[in-house]
Amino acid sequence: MPPHPMPFHPHSPVPAISDTDPTSAAPVSGAAATTGLNPDGLASQLASLAAAEGIQRWDLGAACSTDTSVQVDRGEAKQMKGAQRSAITVRVWNADGLVGITSTSDLSPAGLSRALSGAHEASAFGNPDDIPAFSPLATAPLPQVEQPLREPQGILTLLETLKEAERDLLGRHPAIGTVPYNGLAERRSERIYLNSEGACRHQKLTTASLYLYARAEEAGRKPRSSGAVRLAYGAAELDVAGCIAEAADRTIAHLDYAPIDTGRYTCVFRPEAFLDLIGAFGSLFNARAVLDGVSLSNRDSLGQPLAVPFFSLHDNGLHPGNIGASLFDGEGTPTARLALVEAGVLRNFLHSEATARAFGVAPTGHAGLGAKVSVGADWFEVGSAAGSDGGEQGLDRFAGQGRGAGEGRGLVVIDSLSALHAGVKAAQGSFSLPFDGWLIRDGQQRSIEAATVAGDIRQLLHSIIGFEGSPEVTPGGLCPWVWVEGLSITGEA
């Protein structure tokens, strides 16, 4: 089943969500969901309420959104959903410096007063060994990013658009019988971060998403499935035709399938698949995981080789292709491009304020908001290191000669990976993952019936041959097709 495609920031400042649905959403507590967030007014209110409680140090992260989404099944509405969501996290530091935290969905004066009081009471039980502080960059200038706000299309327009998309996709091939997973959604959202030292962050966004996942079956053969996702700032800008074409082409390409012999193969990862694999081992770059002892990396890993010399990896939430990018993290630190791997060498970790303080560096804009702050990546960029040759040149999976011949066995093209939650042992570096893909031999492509790819992420990064084509923008990042030699492929017995 495809992941939910609506843009989502991995370190949202608000873990609690109040959700009213399904078809006619009433306002959440307080007026935030219907009138929008007023950061200056909230900051003034909080300062007065905190003073009345005897609280000197506090911060708040809040988000609200209005969501509309539809799903269809064979030309009929399967689900039509509207929801207003609001979520607020409040932290309070007591006189002993300990932190308490509470979550609410009520931004009214009474709701904020209860939240401050609850967090103040909870601070008596704060962990003295792990005390977060305000980010030193919480008042630094925010980056300027083009994020146009679009008017919503409305649920009936979304429904008709998705019905037509499903009808078009079903007509692309006789074997495509259903589109079991589909959805068209639009969202208008706001988020803020405030603290008692004057930080006042505010961002408004509109986003839209479309996903189509088709199922095809021919007589006497197993059903085959694939799909596509598109994102935009508004539903009217979604590339619906491109999404239909990609979903159809990928599904049809899997109809002619055959088993594959178990062995070691040169593999070519589709950009989305390679980004999924890197993301599954994100603890390699995560300072929180390093400090907690659950990462393959340690404090001494910085400056050490991690991949082939021509490989680079950046985290860049500000890339124009990252629809719905957050301008600041849960602690108010501005989002910025960060080099994780340069010329194959591990250069930086992702940091919150607390982990940055432990390492003696600046926060990087990758924090959540909590008593123990989480850290997460934004949007990966994979490519050739500056000044390098980019590995082997002229790679072409359809060439049928040289590397394209796969030393006689053929090339394995990995289209998509499955079971990332179960098949990855991030703290050990190993993975064993079912995948959809093709075997290309003599320039001819044939879908693989069922197979698993296995290996070690460190060995894989040192076994990259090169890149094919220019980097492609995907929902999860920027990446070219990536060639890796010597991966273990196990065919279905």
C-alpha positions as CSV (number, residue, x, y, z in Angstrom):
1,M,0.0,0.0,0.0
2,P,1.5,3.4,-0.9
3,P,2.3,5.9,1.8
4,H,0.0,8.8,2.5
5,P,1.3,11.5,0.1
6,M,0.2,14.7,1.8
7,P,3.3,16.8,2.6
8,F,4.2,16.3,6.3
9,H,7.1,17.8,8.2
10,P,8.9,15.0,10.1
11,H,9.5,17.1,13.2
12,S,6.2,18.9,13.6
13,P,6.2,20.7,16.9
14,V,2.8,19.3,18.0
15,P,2.3,15.6,18.8
16,A,-1.3,15.9,19.9
17,I,-4.0,16.3,17.3
18,S,-7.7,17.2,17.6
19,D,-9.5,16.0,14.6
20,T,-13.1,16.6,13.7
21,D,-14.5,14.6,10.7
22,P,-15.6,12.9,8.5
23,T,-17.7,14.9,6.1
24,S,-18.5,18.2,7.9
25,A,-15.9,19.3,10.4
26,A,-17.0,21.4,13.3
27,P,-14.4,23.9,14.8
28,V,-11.9,22.6,17.3
29,S,-11.7,24.1,20.7
30,G,-10.8,27.8,20.4
31,A,-11.1,29.7,17.1
32,A,-7.7,28.9,15.7
33,A,-8.9,26.4,13.1
34,T,-11.4,28.7,11.5
35,T,-9.8,32.2,12.0
36,G,-6.1,31.3,11.8
37,L,-3.3,31.7,14.3
38,N,-2.4,35.1,15.7
39,P,1.2,34.7,16.9
40,D,1.5,38.2,18.3
41,G,-1.7,38.0,20.2
42,L,-0.9,34.5,21.5
43,A,2.6,35.7,22.7
44,S,1.0,38.6,24.6
45,Q,-1.6,36.3,26.1
46,L,1.0,33.7,27.1
47,A,3.2,36.3,28.7
48,S,0.4,37.6,30.9
49,L,-0.8,34.1,31.8
50,A,2.7,33.0,32.6
51,A,3.4,36.0,34.8
52,A,0.2,35.3,36.7
53,E,1.4,31.7,37.3
54,G,4.8,32.8,38.3
55,I,6.3,31.2,35.2
56,Q,9.4,32.9,33.8
57,R,10.4,30.5,31.0
58,W,8.1,28.9,28.5
59,D,7.6,28.1,24.8
60,L,4.8,26.9,22.6
61,G,4.4,25.2,19.3
62,A,1.1,25.1,17.5
63,A,-0.4,24.1,14.3
64,C,-3.8,24.1,12.7
65,S,-5.1,22.9,9.4
66,T,-8.2,22.5,7.3
67,D,-8.1,19.3,5.2
68,T,-10.4,18.1,2.5
69,S,-9.9,14.7,0.8
70,V,-11.8,12.2,-1.4
71,Q,-11.4,8.6,-2.4
72,V,-13.3,6.7,-5.2
73,D,-14.1,3.2,-6.1
74,R,-15.2,2.3,-9.6
75,G,-16.7,5.7,-10.4
76,E,-18.4,6.2,-7.1
77,A,-17.4,8.2,-4.0
78,K,-15.8,5.9,-1.5
79,Q,-15.0,8.5,1.1
80,M,-15.4,12.3,1.3
81,K,-13.8,13.8,4.3
82,G,-13.3,17.3,5.8
83,A,-11.4,17.9,8.9
84,Q,-10.2,20.7,11.0
85,R,-7.1,19.9,13.1
86,S,-5.5,21.8,15.9
87,A,-2.6,20.8,18.1
88,I,-0.6,22.7,20.7
89,T,2.5,21.8,22.8
90,V,3.5,23.9,25.7
91,R,6.7,23.6,27.7
92,V,7.5,25.2,31.0
93,W,10.8,25.5,32.9
94,N,10.4,25.6,36.7
95,A,12.7,27.4,39.2
96,D,15.0,24.4,39.4
97,G,15.4,24.4,35.6
98,L,13.4,21.2,35.0
99,V,10.9,21.0,32.1
100,G,7.3,20.0,32.1
101,I,5.2,19.6,28.9
102,T,1.6,19.4,28.0
103,S,-0.5,19.1,24.9
104,T,-3.9,20.6,24.1
105,S,-6.1,21.6,21.2
106,D,-7.6,24.7,23.0
107,L,-6.0,28.1,22.2
108,S,-8.6,30.1,24.2
109,P,-7.3,32.0,27.2
110,A,-8.8,29.4,29.5
111,G,-7.2,26.6,27.5
112,L,-3.8,28.2,27.5
113,S,-4.0,28.9,31.2
114,R,-4.7,25.2,31.9
115,A,-1.9,24.1,29.6
116,L,0.6,26.4,31.3
117,S,-0.5,25.2,34.7
118,G,-0.4,21.6,33.7
119,A,3.1,21.9,32.2
120,H,4.3,23.8,35.3
121,E,3.0,21.0,37.6
122,A,4.6,18.4,35.3
123,S,8.0,20.1,35.5
124,A,8.4,18.8,39.1
125,F,8.9,15.4,37.4
126,G,11.3,16.6,34.7
127,N,14.4,14.7,33.9
128,P,17.4,16.5,35.3
129,D,19.8,14.6,33.1
130,D,18.2,15.8,29.8
131,I,17.1,19.4,29.9
132,P,16.3,21.1,26.7
133,A,16.9,24.9,26.2
134,F,15.8,27.5,23.7
135,S,17.5,27.3,20.4
136,P,20.1,30.1,20.1
137,L,18.8,30.5,16.5
138,A,15.1,30.8,17.4
139,T,15.2,34.5,16.6
140,A,17.5,34.3,13.6
141,P,16.1,35.4,10.2
142,L,14.0,32.9,8.3
143,P,14.9,31.9,4.8
144,Q,12.9,33.4,1.9
145,V,11.1,30.6,0.0
146,E,8.4,30.9,-2.8
147,Q,5.4,29.1,-1.3
148,P,2.2,30.5,-3.1
149,L,-1.1,30.2,-1.2
150,R,-3.8,28.7,-3.4
151,E,-7.6,28.8,-3.0
152,P,-9.2,25.4,-2.2
153,Q,-11.0,23.7,-5.1
154,G,-13.8,22.3,-2.9
155,I,-14.7,18.7,-2.2
156,L,-17.1,18.3,-5.2
157,T,-14.4,19.5,-7.7
158,L,-11.9,17.1,-6.1
159,L,-14.4,14.2,-6.4
160,E,-15.0,14.8,-10.1
161,T,-11.3,15.2,-10.8
162,L,-10.5,11.9,-9.0
163,K,-13.4,10.1,-10.7
164,E,-12.1,11.1,-14.1
165,A,-8.5,10.1,-13.2
166,E,-9.7,6.7,-12.1
167,R,-11.7,6.3,-15.3
168,D,-8.7,7.3,-17.4
169,L,-6.3,4.9,-15.6
170,L,-8.7,2.0,-15.8
171,G,-8.9,2.5,-19.6
172,R,-5.1,2.4,-20.1
173,H,-5.0,-1.4,-20.3
174,P,-7.5,-4.3,-20.2
175,A,-5.7,-5.9,-17.4
176,I,-6.1,-2.9,-15.0
177,G,-9.3,-3.8,-13.2
178,T,-9.2,-1.6,-10.1
179,V,-7.4,1.3,-8.6
180,P,-7.8,0.1,-5.0
181,Y,-5.7,2.9,-3.4
182,N,-6.4,6.4,-4.5
183,G,-6.8,9.8,-3.0
184,L,-7.0,13.5,-3.8
185,A,-6.5,16.0,-1.0
186,E,-5.9,19.6,-0.3
187,R,-4.8,21.3,2.9
188,R,-4.5,24.8,4.3
189,S,-2.3,25.0,7.3
190,E,-0.5,27.3,9.7
191,R,2.2,26.7,12.4
192,I,3.8,28.9,14.9
193,Y,6.6,28.8,17.5
194,L,6.8,31.2,20.4
195,N,9.0,31.5,23.5
196,S,9.4,33.8,26.5
197,E,12.6,35.3,25.0
198,G,10.8,36.9,22.1
199,A,10.9,34.2,19.4
200,C,7.8,34.5,17.1
201,R,7.7,32.1,14.1
202,H,4.7,31.9,11.8
203,Q,4.2,30.1,8.5
204,K,1.1,29.6,6.3
205,L,0.9,26.9,3.6
206,T,-1.5,25.4,1.1
207,T,-0.7,21.9,-0.3
208,A,-2.4,19.3,-2.4
209,S,-1.7,15.7,-3.2
210,L,-2.8,12.9,-5.6
211,Y,-2.0,9.3,-5.5
212,L,-3.1,6.5,-7.8
213,Y,-2.2,2.8,-7.2
214,A,-3.5,0.4,-9.8
215,R,-4.0,-3.3,-9.7
216,A,-3.8,-5.4,-12.9
217,E,-4.4,-9.1,-13.5
218,E,-4.3,-11.3,-16.5
219,A,-5.9,-14.8,-16.8
220,G,-3.8,-17.5,-15.0
221,R,-1.3,-14.9,-13.7
222,K,-0.7,-13.2,-10.4
223,P,-2.1,-9.7,-9.9
224,R,0.5,-6.9,-10.2
225,S,0.3,-3.4,-8.8
226,S,2.1,-0.1,-8.9
227,G,1.3,3.6,-8.6
228,A,2.4,7.2,-8.6
229,V,2.1,10.3,-6.4
230,R,2.0,14.0,-7.3
231,L,2.2,17.1,-5.0
232,A,1.6,20.8,-5.6
233,Y,0.7,23.9,-3.7
234,G,-2.9,23.7,-5.0
235,A,-5.1,21.0,-6.4
236,A,-5.5,22.9,-9.7
237,E,-1.7,22.7,-10.2
238,L,-1.5,18.9,-9.7
239,D,0.0,17.0,-12.7
240,V,-3.0,14.6,-12.9
241,A,-2.2,13.4,-16.4
242,G,1.4,12.7,-15.5
243,C,0.3,10.7,-12.4
244,I,-2.1,8.6,-14.5
245,A,0.5,7.9,-17.1
246,E,3.2,6.9,-14.6
247,A,0.8,4.7,-12.6
248,A,-0.3,3.0,-15.8
249,D,3.2,2.5,-17.3
250,R,4.6,1.1,-14.1
251,T,1.7,-1.3,-13.5
252,I,1.7,-2.5,-17.1
253,A,5.5,-3.0,-17.0
254,H,5.0,-5.6,-14.3
255,L,2.5,-7.7,-16.1
256,D,5.0,-9.9,-18.0
257,Y,6.9,-11.4,-15.1
258,A,9.2,-14.4,-14.4
259,P,11.2,-15.8,-11.5
260,I,14.8,-14.7,-10.9
261,D,17.7,-17.0,-9.9
262,T,19.2,-16.3,-6.5
263,G,22.6,-14.8,-6.6
264,R,24.6,-11.5,-6.6
265,Y,23.6,-8.9,-9.1
266,T,24.4,-5.3,-10.1
267,C,21.3,-3.4,-9.1
268,V,20.0,-0.1,-10.3
269,F,17.8,1.8,-7.8
270,R,14.9,4.0,-8.9
271,P,15.4,7.4,-7.2
272,E,12.4,6.8,-4.9
273,A,13.7,3.4,-3.8
274,F,17.2,4.6,-3.0
275,L,15.8,7.5,-1.0
276,D,13.6,5.1,0.9
277,L,16.6,3.0,1.8
278,I,18.7,6.0,2.9
279,G,15.8,7.2,5.0
280,A,15.4,3.9,6.7
281,F,19.0,4.2,7.9
282,G,18.6,7.9,8.8
283,S,20.0,7.2,12.3
284,L,23.4,7.2,10.6
285,F,23.1,11.0,10.5
286,N,21.0,11.6,13.6
287,A,22.8,13.1,16.6
288,R,20.0,12.1,18.9
289,A,20.4,8.4,17.8
290,V,24.2,8.8,18.3
291,L,23.9,10.1,21.8
292,D,21.3,7.3,22.6
293,G,23.7,4.6,21.3
294,V,21.2,3.4,18.7
295,S,23.1,4.5,15.6
296,L,25.9,2.9,13.5
297,S,27.7,6.2,13.9
298,N,29.4,7.6,16.9
299,R,31.0,10.9,17.9
300,D,34.2,9.9,16.2
301,S,32.5,9.0,12.9
302,L,32.6,12.6,11.6
303,G,35.4,13.0,9.1
304,Q,35.5,9.2,8.4
305,P,34.7,7.6,5.0
306,L,31.1,6.4,4.7
307,A,30.7,6.0,1.0
308,V,32.5,6.0,-2.4
309,P,34.5,9.2,-2.9
310,F,32.2,10.6,-5.5
311,F,29.0,10.3,-3.4
312,S,27.4,13.3,-1.7
313,L,24.3,13.5,0.5
314,H,22.7,16.7,1.7
315,D,19.5,17.4,3.7
316,N,17.8,20.4,2.0
317,G,14.3,21.1,3.1
318,L,14.4,24.4,1.2
319,H,14.7,22.8,-2.2
320,P,12.0,24.2,-4.6
321,G,10.9,20.6,-5.2
322,N,10.0,20.0,-1.6
323,I,6.4,21.0,-1.6
324,G,5.2,22.0,1.8
325,A,8.6,22.7,3.2
326,S,8.8,24.0,6.8
327,L,10.8,27.2,7.2
328,F,11.7,26.4,10.8
329,D,11.8,23.3,13.0
330,G,9.9,22.6,16.3
331,E,12.3,24.8,18.3
332,G,12.2,27.7,15.9
333,T,15.6,27.1,14.3
334,P,15.5,28.1,10.6
335,T,15.6,25.3,8.0
336,A,18.9,25.2,6.1
337,R,20.8,23.0,3.6
338,L,23.2,20.7,5.5
339,A,26.0,18.6,4.0
340,L,25.8,15.1,5.6
341,V,28.2,13.3,3.3
342,E,30.7,15.1,1.0
343,A,33.1,13.2,-1.2
344,G,32.1,10.0,0.6
345,V,33.1,11.4,4.0
346,L,30.6,11.9,6.9
347,R,30.6,15.6,7.6
348,N,27.7,16.5,9.8
349,F,24.9,15.2,12.0
350,L,21.3,16.4,12.2
351,H,20.8,18.3,15.4
352,S,18.3,19.7,17.9
353,E,19.4,22.4,20.4
354,A,20.2,19.7,23.0
355,T,22.3,17.5,20.7
356,A,24.0,20.5,19.2
357,R,24.9,21.7,22.7
358,A,26.3,18.2,23.5
359,F,28.5,18.3,20.4
360,G,29.5,21.9,20.7
361,V,27.9,23.0,17.4
362,A,24.9,25.0,16.2
363,P,21.4,23.5,15.9
364,T,20.7,22.5,12.3
365,G,16.9,23.0,12.1
366,H,15.9,19.3,12.4
367,A,14.2,19.2,15.9
368,G,10.8,18.4,17.1
369,L,9.4,19.8,20.3
370,G,9.2,17.9,23.5
371,A,10.7,17.1,26.9
372,K,13.3,14.9,25.1
373,V,13.4,16.5,21.6
374,S,13.4,14.2,18.6
375,V,15.5,14.8,15.5
376,G,14.5,14.0,11.9
377,A,15.6,14.6,8.3
378,D,13.7,17.0,6.0
379,W,14.4,16.2,2.3
380,F,17.5,14.4,0.9
381,E,19.6,15.4,-2.1
382,V,21.8,12.6,-3.5
383,G,24.3,13.3,-6.2
384,S,27.9,13.5,-7.3
385,A,30.4,15.3,-5.0
386,A,31.6,18.7,-6.3
387,G,34.8,18.3,-8.4
388,S,34.4,14.5,-8.7
389,D,33.9,12.5,-11.9
390,G,30.6,11.1,-10.5
391,G,31.7,7.5,-10.8
392,E,31.5,5.4,-13.9
393,Q,30.3,7.5,-16.8
394,G,27.7,6.7,-19.5
395,L,25.7,4.2,-17.4
396,D,22.6,3.0,-19.3
397,R,20.5,0.1,-18.0
398,F,19.1,-0.6,-21.4
399,A,22.5,-0.6,-23.2
400,G,22.9,-4.4,-23.2
401,Q,26.7,-4.2,-23.1
402,G,29.4,-3.3,-20.7
403,R,27.9,-2.7,-17.3
404,G,24.5,-2.8,-18.9
405,A,25.0,-6.5,-19.6
406,G,25.4,-7.3,-15.9
407,E,28.3,-9.7,-16.6
408,G,25.9,-12.0,-18.4
409,R,23.4,-12.3,-15.6
410,G,21.6,-9.1,-16.4
411,L,20.8,-6.1,-14.3
412,V,18.2,-5.9,-11.5
413,V,16.2,-2.7,-11.5
414,I,14.7,-2.0,-8.1
415,D,11.5,-0.1,-8.6
416,S,10.2,0.0,-5.1
417,L,11.0,-1.5,-1.7
418,S,8.5,-3.0,0.8
419,A,8.5,-3.8,4.5
420,L,11.0,-1.1,5.5
421,H,9.6,-1.1,9.0
422,A,10.4,-4.8,9.5
423,G,13.2,-5.6,7.1
424,V,15.7,-2.9,8.3
425,K,17.9,-3.3,11.3
426,A,19.1,0.3,11.5
427,A,21.4,-0.2,14.5
428,Q,23.1,-3.1,12.9
429,G,23.2,-1.8,9.3
430,S,21.6,-4.8,7.7
431,F,18.5,-5.0,5.5
432,S,16.5,-7.7,3.8
433,L,13.6,-6.2,1.8
434,P,11.0,-7.5,-0.7
435,F,11.0,-5.4,-3.8
436,D,9.2,-4.9,-7.1
437,G,11.5,-4.6,-10.1
438,W,12.7,-5.9,-13.4
439,L,15.6,-8.0,-14.7
440,I,17.1,-6.5,-17.8
441,R,19.1,-8.9,-20.0
442,D,20.3,-8.1,-23.5
443,G,18.5,-4.8,-23.4
444,Q,15.1,-6.5,-22.7
445,Q,13.2,-5.8,-19.5
446,R,11.0,-8.3,-17.7
447,S,9.3,-8.0,-14.3
448,I,10.6,-10.1,-11.4
449,E,7.9,-12.3,-10.0
450,A,9.0,-12.0,-6.4
451,A,12.4,-11.4,-4.8
452,T,14.2,-10.0,-1.8
453,V,17.3,-7.7,-1.8
454,A,19.7,-8.0,1.2
455,G,22.9,-6.4,2.3
456,D,24.6,-4.0,4.6
457,I,24.1,-0.2,4.2
458,R,27.8,0.6,4.7
459,Q,28.9,-2.0,2.2
460,L,26.2,-0.7,-0.3
461,L,27.5,2.9,0.0
462,H,31.0,1.7,-0.8
463,S,29.7,-0.4,-3.7
464,I,28.1,2.4,-5.7
465,I,29.3,2.3,-9.3
466,G,27.9,5.6,-10.4
467,F,24.7,7.5,-11.3
468,E,22.5,7.2,-14.4
469,G,20.8,10.4,-15.7
470,S,20.2,13.7,-14.0
471,P,18.8,13.8,-10.4
472,E,15.0,13.6,-10.4
473,V,12.7,15.4,-8.0
474,T,10.5,13.0,-6.0
475,P,8.2,13.5,-3.1
476,G,11.0,12.4,-0.8
477,G,14.0,14.1,-2.2
478,L,16.3,14.6,-5.2
479,C,18.2,11.6,-6.6
480,P,19.4,10.1,-9.9
481,W,19.2,6.4,-10.7
482,V,21.9,4.7,-8.5
483,W,24.0,1.7,-9.7
484,V,25.3,-0.6,-7.0
485,E,27.3,-3.8,-7.6
486,G,27.3,-7.1,-5.7
487,L,23.9,-7.0,-4.0
488,S,22.3,-10.3,-2.9
489,I,19.1,-11.1,-4.6
490,T,16.9,-14.1,-3.4
491,G,14.3,-15.3,-5.8
492,E,11.0,-16.8,-4.7
493,A,11.5,-20.6,-4.0
